[in-house]
Amino acid sequence: MKKYLPGCGNDKYAAAADAITDILLSTAETEEEATQILQSAELDFRTEAEGEQFLAEG
């Protein structure tokens, strides 16, 4: 099992993000597909974060 150590300290969330990124990129067959996968994941993350913020404020 690969251990992920983020560049900035011992941040478990950054390590998890690195691991998820590696998994997403390993499924891509081309560089263009990798870019699309990461952009889609970022959009999903932003949408989820905005939804959580809305619920927290509401």
Residue pairs with C-beta under 8 A, 6 or more apart in sequence:
2 19
2 22
4 15
4 16
4 18
4 19
4 22
5 15
6 14
6 15
6 17
6 18
7 14
8 14
20 41
21 38
24 34
24 37
24 38
24 41
25 34
25 37
25 38
27 37
28 34
28 37
